[in-house]
Amino acid sequence: MGDTIVALSSGPPPAAIGVIRLSGPQAIAAATAVAFPLPEPRRAGLRALRHDGRLIDRALTLVFPGPDSATGEDLVEFHVHGGLAVVRAVENALLAQPGVVRAEPGGFTRRALLNGRLDLAQVEALGDLLAAQTDAQARMAVLGTEGLLRRNIDALQREVLMAAADVELALDFADEDDGGAFDRDALQSRLHALENRIRGWLARPRVEMLNRGFRIVLAGRPNAGKSTLLNALAGRDAAIVSPIAGTTRDRIEVSVAHRGIPFVLTDTAGLVSASDDPIEMIGVERARDAMAQADVVLWLEDSAPLPRADAVRVAAQLDRPDRPAPPAEAVGVSGLTGEGLECLWSIVHAQIAGRLPPEDGSALNERQHALLNRARGAVVAARQEQELLLIAEQLRAARYALDQITGAAGTEAMLDQLFGRFCIGK
């Protein structure tokens, strides 16, 4: 991290304001060359920005000396006018200073991680926040950036370390007369409690459930009203509606948010037992696959058996005057008038409630879940070992897996992939 990096950290021009960040060992020197004299640390000051004696802009300038800054090193921000020419001119003026280079994607956040200002779990949550499209995604990500997961992982790490300390002590004094005083039962009890705590974390719904959206599949016979209902749930004409049977041949997917929760609505081909049209039968097969993978199945059939036990029977097309009375257990809806839609949404939300990540922001992502499961496996293996040396080795494996969750034992390849998700100025 010997270079000083610079990038636009706000939205692309044109904009009212452009925030240009400068971070690294030469940040203050480079900023001084462009905006002399700099304001006092952590106090905004209006400064004339110049390059080669030419006035570029007048901008609010803020100086944050390291290590108490967002990146853990000297950091300067220029709040310039957000036109393309101004932003380019200020960037070029800073890039002309010794030791200053253009930032790579996620460069500022990467420095915050490496300098201990953020842990890896917080960085991942920050990436989720940048990609959030619904209120629930944003809430979960914001809570994740507060470091709650790190504190919980640290608590697990302390338990492993205490157990490991007992084992290491027994190894050190194995040849002493009191070497047999080592309490294996106490170690077993400690490891059993630790395993149960880890299992509790692994049982929690993962954050990917919010990121990908819950899948709602609409299924039933041809002309059951699936496409009309999908359009009503989506709030727009996403699927073609026609009285001609077989209009929907393949799955149609639409992303929506309801009450801040992301959903993916899937309209499927009408289910038939047989057809001379091979394309139609491919659509039927894909519809069955979609139902198998769905989080919620809306079954638009009055009397046909439910395709799975948790499917919701929906009596669609209530607006039709010739429609038979729906069965008592069905949710009556009309995609044209909106009747029953909120009731249907309430049932959907009730079905997914148990699969929502906890609102305290402590949900795991796939990477963290896999590492925590690896730590659990090492703890289980330690309980099963008889030799103290092998127990100690398994506990070291558990500690390493926990370290990887928060980045204390991260690898460059994994970090490169993670920070590739970030914008240049982050």
C-alpha positions in Angstrom: 0.0 0.0 0.0 2.9 2.4 -0.7 0.9 4.3 -3.4 -1.6 7.0 -2.7 -4.9 6.4 -4.5 -7.4 8.8 -5.9 -10.9 8.4 -7.4 -14.3 10.0 -7.7 -16.4 8.5 -4.8 -19.8 10.0 -5.7 -22.0 9.3 -8.7 -20.7 9.8 -12.2 -20.9 13.3 -13.7 -22.8 15.4 -14.5 -24.0 16.0 -10.9 -24.4 18.9 -8.5 -21.3 17.8 -6.4 -18.5 15.4 -7.1 -16.6 13.9 -4.1 -13.0 13.1 -5.0 -11.1 11.0 -2.4 -7.3 10.8 -1.9 -5.9 8.2 0.5 -2.3 7.1 1.3 1.1 8.3 2.6 1.3 11.2 0.0 -2.3 12.3 0.4 -1.7 15.4 2.4 1.3 16.4 0.4 -0.5 15.9 -2.9 -3.6 17.8 -1.6 -1.4 20.6 -0.4 0.1 21.0 -3.9 -3.4 21.5 -5.3 -5.3 23.2 -2.5 -2.7 25.2 -0.4 -3.2 25.8 2.4 -5.2 22.9 3.6 -7.9 23.5 6.3 -7.5 22.1 9.8 -8.1 18.4 10.2 -11.8 17.4 10.2 -13.0 21.0 9.5 -14.3 21.8 6.1 -12.7 24.7 4.3 -13.4 26.3 0.9 -10.2 26.2 -1.1 -9.1 27.2 -4.6 -7.9 24.2 -6.5 -5.0 25.0 -8.9 -2.8 23.0 -11.3 0.1 24.5 -13.2 -0.9 27.9 -11.9 -4.4 27.6 -13.4 -7.6 27.8 -11.3 -9.6 24.5 -11.7 -12.4 25.0 -9.2 -13.3 26.2 -5.7 -14.2 23.2 -3.5 -14.9 22.2 0.1 -11.8 20.4 1.3 -11.6 18.1 4.3 -8.5 16.5 5.8 -8.6 13.3 7.9 -5.2 12.3 9.2 -4.5 8.6 9.7 -4.9 6.3 11.4 -8.3 7.7 12.6 -9.8 7.9 9.1 -12.1 5.8 7.0 -9.1 4.0 5.4 -6.8 4.0 8.4 -4.3 6.3 6.6 -4.2 10.0 5.6 -7.3 10.8 3.7 -8.4 14.0 1.9 -11.8 14.7 0.3 -12.6 17.4 -2.3 -16.2 18.3 -2.8 -16.0 19.9 -6.3 -18.6 21.0 -8.8 -19.9 17.8 -10.5 -19.3 18.6 -14.1 -17.3 16.1 -16.2 -14.6 18.6 -17.1 -14.1 19.8 -13.5 -13.9 16.2 -12.1 -11.4 15.2 -14.7 -9.2 18.3 -14.2 -9.1 17.8 -10.4 -8.3 14.1 -10.8 -5.5 14.8 -13.3 -4.1 17.5 -11.0 -3.8 15.0 -8.2 -2.5 12.2 -10.4 0.3 14.5 -11.5 1.6 14.6 -7.9 4.4 12.1 -6.9 3.2 8.7 -5.7 -0.5 9.2 -6.7 -2.2 6.6 -8.8 -5.8 5.9 -9.8 -7.7 3.6 -7.4 -8.7 0.1 -8.4 -12.3 -1.1 -7.7 -12.8 -1.2 -3.9 -9.4 0.3 -3.3 -10.4 2.5 -0.4 -12.4 -0.2 1.3 -9.6 -2.7 0.9 -7.3 -0.3 2.7 -9.8 0.0 5.5 -9.8 -3.8 5.8 -6.0 -4.2 5.7 -5.6 -1.3 8.2 -8.1 -2.8 10.7 -10.9 -0.2 10.2 -13.3 -2.8 8.9 -13.4 -6.6 9.2 -14.2 -8.8 6.2 -17.7 -9.5 7.4 -18.3 -5.7 7.5 -16.8 -5.3 4.0 -19.1 -8.0 2.6 -22.1 -6.3 4.2 -21.0 -3.0 2.7 -20.9 -4.7 -0.7 -24.5 -5.9 -0.1 -25.5 -2.4 0.9 -24.2 -1.0 -2.4 -26.2 -3.7 -4.3 -29.4 -3.4 -2.2 -32.6 -2.8 -4.1 -35.2 -3.3 -1.4 -35.7 -1.9 2.1 -35.1 -5.3 3.7 -31.8 -5.8 1.8 -30.6 -2.4 2.8 -31.6 -2.8 6.5 -29.8 -6.1 6.7 -26.7 -4.7 5.0 -26.6 -1.6 7.2 -26.8 -3.8 10.4 -24.0 -6.0 9.0 -21.7 -3.1 8.6 -22.0 -2.4 12.4 -19.7 -5.3 13.3 -22.2 -7.5 15.1 -21.1 -10.7 13.3 -17.5 -9.9 14.2 -18.3 -9.7 17.8 -20.2 -13.0 17.8 -17.4 -14.8 15.9 -14.9 -13.3 18.4 -16.9 -14.9 21.2 -16.7 -18.3 19.5 -13.0 -17.8 18.9 -12.5 -17.1 22.6 -14.2 -20.4 23.5 -11.9 -22.2 21.1 -8.8 -20.5 22.4 -9.7 -21.4 26.0 -10.1 -25.0 25.1 -6.9 -24.9 23.1 -5.1 -23.3 26.1 -6.1 -26.2 28.3 -4.9 -28.8 25.8 -1.6 -27.0 25.2 -1.0 -26.8 28.9 -1.6 -30.5 29.3 0.8 -31.1 26.4 3.5 -28.9 28.0 3.3 -30.9 31.3 2.5 -34.3 29.9 5.7 -35.7 31.4 5.1 -34.2 34.8 3.7 -36.2 37.7 0.5 -34.3 37.6 0.1 -34.6 33.8 -2.8 -37.0 34.4 -4.7 -34.2 36.1 -6.0 -32.9 32.8 -9.8 -33.0 32.9 -11.1 -34.6 29.7 -14.7 -34.5 30.8 -14.5 -30.7 31.3 -13.0 -30.3 27.8 -15.7 -32.5 26.3 -18.3 -30.4 28.0 -16.8 -27.2 26.7 -16.5 -28.5 23.2 -20.0 -29.8 23.2 -21.4 -26.4 24.3 -19.3 -24.7 21.6 -20.6 -27.1 18.9 -24.2 -26.4 19.9 -23.6 -22.6 19.7 -22.2 -23.0 16.2 -25.0 -25.3 15.2 -27.4 -22.6 16.3 -25.7 -20.1 14.0 -25.7 -22.5 11.1 -29.4 -23.1 11.5 -30.2 -19.4 10.9 -31.5 -18.4 7.4 -28.8 -17.1 5.2 -28.6 -13.6 3.8 -28.7 -14.9 0.2 -32.5 -15.4 0.8 -32.9 -11.7 0.8 -30.3 -11.0 -1.9 -31.8 -13.4 -4.5 -35.5 -12.8 -3.6 -38.1 -15.4 -2.6 -39.4 -17.4 -5.6 -43.2 -17.4 -6.1 -44.3 -19.7 -8.8 -47.8 -19.5 -10.4 -49.0 -22.8 -11.7 -52.1 -24.5 -13.0 -54.0 -25.6 -16.1 -54.0 -23.4 -19.2 -56.2 -20.3 -19.1 -56.3 -20.5 -15.3 -55.5 -16.8 -15.0 -51.8 -17.1 -14.1 -50.5 -14.4 -16.4 -53.2 -11.9 -15.3 -52.4 -12.6 -11.7 -48.7 -12.2 -12.3 -49.2 -8.9 -13.9 -51.4 -7.8 -11.0 -48.9 -8.9 -8.4 -46.1 -7.2 -10.3 -48.0 -4.0 -10.8 -47.3 -4.0 -14.6 -47.9 -5.9 -17.8 -45.0 -8.3 -17.7 -46.7 -11.4 -19.2 -48.9 -11.6 -22.3 -52.5 -12.2 -21.4 -54.6 -14.1 -24.0 -57.7 -16.4 -24.1 -55.7 -18.7 -26.4 -54.6 -21.7 -24.5 -50.8 -22.2 -24.5 -49.9 -18.6 -24.8 -47.2 -19.0 -22.1 -44.8 -21.6 -23.4 -41.8 -20.9 -21.1 -41.2 -19.5 -17.7 -41.5 -15.7 -17.3 -39.8 -14.2 -14.3 -40.4 -10.8 -12.8 -38.6 -9.2 -9.9 -40.8 -7.2 -7.5 -40.6 -5.9 -3.9 -43.5 -6.1 -1.5 -43.4 -4.6 2.0 -39.7 -4.2 1.5 -39.0 -7.9 0.7 -37.7 -9.0 -2.7 -39.6 -11.6 -4.7 -39.2 -13.3 -8.1 -42.6 -14.0 -9.6 -42.6 -16.9 -12.1 -45.4 -17.5 -14.7 -45.4 -21.0 -16.0 -46.8 -22.9 -18.9 -50.3 -24.4 -18.4 -50.0 -27.9 -17.0 -51.4 -30.6 -19.3 -50.9 -34.4 -19.1 -50.2 -34.9 -22.8 -49.9 -32.8 -26.0 -48.9 -33.3 -29.6 -46.8 -30.2 -29.4 -43.3 -31.0 -28.1 -42.6 -27.4 -27.3 -45.7 -27.3 -25.0 -44.5 -30.4 -23.2 -41.0 -28.8 -22.6 -42.8 -25.8 -21.1 -44.8 -28.2 -18.8 -41.6 -29.9 -17.7 -40.0 -26.5 -16.9 -43.1 -25.5 -15.0 -42.8 -28.6 -12.8 -39.1 -27.9 -12.2 -40.0 -24.3 -11.2 -42.6 -25.6 -8.7 -40.0 -27.9 -7.2 -37.5 -25.0 -6.6 -40.1 -22.5 -5.5 -40.3 -20.9 -2.1 -44.0 -20.4 -2.5 -46.3 -22.1 -5.0 -49.6 -20.4 -6.0 -51.8 -23.2 -7.3 -54.5 -21.8 -9.6 -56.8 -24.8 -9.5 -60.1 -25.2 -7.7 -60.2 -29.0 -7.3 -57.0 -30.6 -8.6 -54.7 -31.9 -5.8 -52.0 -29.6 -4.5 -48.6 -30.2 -6.2 -47.0 -30.0 -2.8 -48.2 -29.8 0.8 -47.4 -26.1 1.3 -48.9 -24.9 -2.0 -51.4 -22.1 -1.7 -54.7 -22.8 -3.5 -55.8 -19.7 -5.4 -59.2 -19.2 -6.9 -58.4 -16.7 -9.7 -60.7 -14.8 -12.0 -63.3 -13.8 -9.4 -64.4 -11.1 -11.7 -65.9 -13.6 -14.3 -69.7 -13.7 -13.9 -69.7 -17.4 -15.0 -67.1 -18.5 -12.5 -68.1 -21.3 -10.1 -68.0 -20.5 -6.4 -64.4 -21.1 -5.2 -63.7 -23.7 -2.6 -63.6 -22.6 1.0 -59.9 -23.3 1.5 -58.9 -21.2 -1.6 -57.8 -17.6 -1.6 -60.2 -15.8 -4.0 -58.5 -13.1 -6.2 -59.1 -11.1 -9.3 -56.1 -9.9 -11.2 -58.3 -7.4 -13.1 -60.0 -5.7 -10.1 -57.4 -6.3 -7.4 -59.8 -8.1 -5.2 -58.0 -10.4 -2.7 -54.5 -9.5 -3.7 -53.5 -8.1 -0.3 -54.9 -11.1 1.4 -52.8 -13.3 -1.0 -49.7 -11.2 -0.3 -50.3 -11.7 3.5 -50.4 -15.5 3.1 -47.2 -15.3 1.0 -45.4 -13.3 3.7 -46.6 -15.7 6.4 -45.1 -18.6 4.4 -41.7 -17.0 4.1 -41.5 -15.5 7.6 -39.5 -18.4 9.0 -36.9 -18.1 6.2 -36.2 -14.4 6.6 -32.8 -13.7 8.1 -33.0 -12.3 11.7 -33.5 -8.5 11.9 -30.4 -8.1 14.1 -28.2 -8.2 11.1 -26.4 -11.4 12.2 -27.2 -13.6 9.2 -24.4 -15.5 7.4 -23.7 -15.4 3.7 -22.7 -18.6 1.8 -18.9 -18.1 2.4 -19.3 -17.4 6.1 -21.7 -20.4 6.5 -19.2 -22.7 4.8 -16.3 -21.6 7.0 -18.4 -21.8 10.2 -19.5 -25.3 9.2 -15.8 -26.1 8.7 -15.1 -24.8 12.2 -17.9 -27.0 13.6 -16.4 -30.0 11.9 -13.1 -29.4 13.5 -14.7 -29.0 16.9 -16.5 -32.3 16.4 -13.3 -34.0 15.3 -11.6 -32.6 18.4 -14.2 -34.2 20.6 -13.6 -37.6 19.0 -9.8 -37.6 19.2 -8.0 -39.2 22.1 -4.5 -37.9 21.5 -3.9 -34.4 22.9 -1.7 -33.5 20.0 -4.5 -34.3 17.5 -7.0 -32.5 19.6 -4.8 -29.4 19.6 -4.5 -29.7 15.8 -8.2 -29.8 15.3 -8.7 -26.8 17.5 -6.1 -24.9 15.4 -8.2 -25.8 12.3 -11.3 -24.4 14.0 -9.5 -21.2 14.9 -8.2 -20.8 11.3 -11.7 -21.2 9.9 -13.1 -18.6 12.3 -10.3 -16.2 11.4 -11.2 -16.5 7.7 -14.7 -15.4 8.4 -13.6 -12.0 9.6 -10.5 -11.7 7.4 -7.8 -12.4 9.9 -6.6 -15.2 7.7 -7.8 -14.0 4.3 -6.2 -14.8 1.0 -5.4 -12.4 -1.8 -7.4 -14.3 -4.4 -10.5 -14.2 -2.3 -10.0 -10.5 -1.5 -9.5 -9.7 -5.2 -12.8 -11.4 -6.1 -14.6 -9.6 -3.2 -13.4 -6.1 -4.0 -14.1 -6.6 -7.7 -17.8 -6.1 -6.8 -17.1 -2.5 -5.6 -17.1 0.7 -7.6 -13.8 2.5 -8.2 -14.3 5.2 -5.6 -15.3 2.8 -2.8 
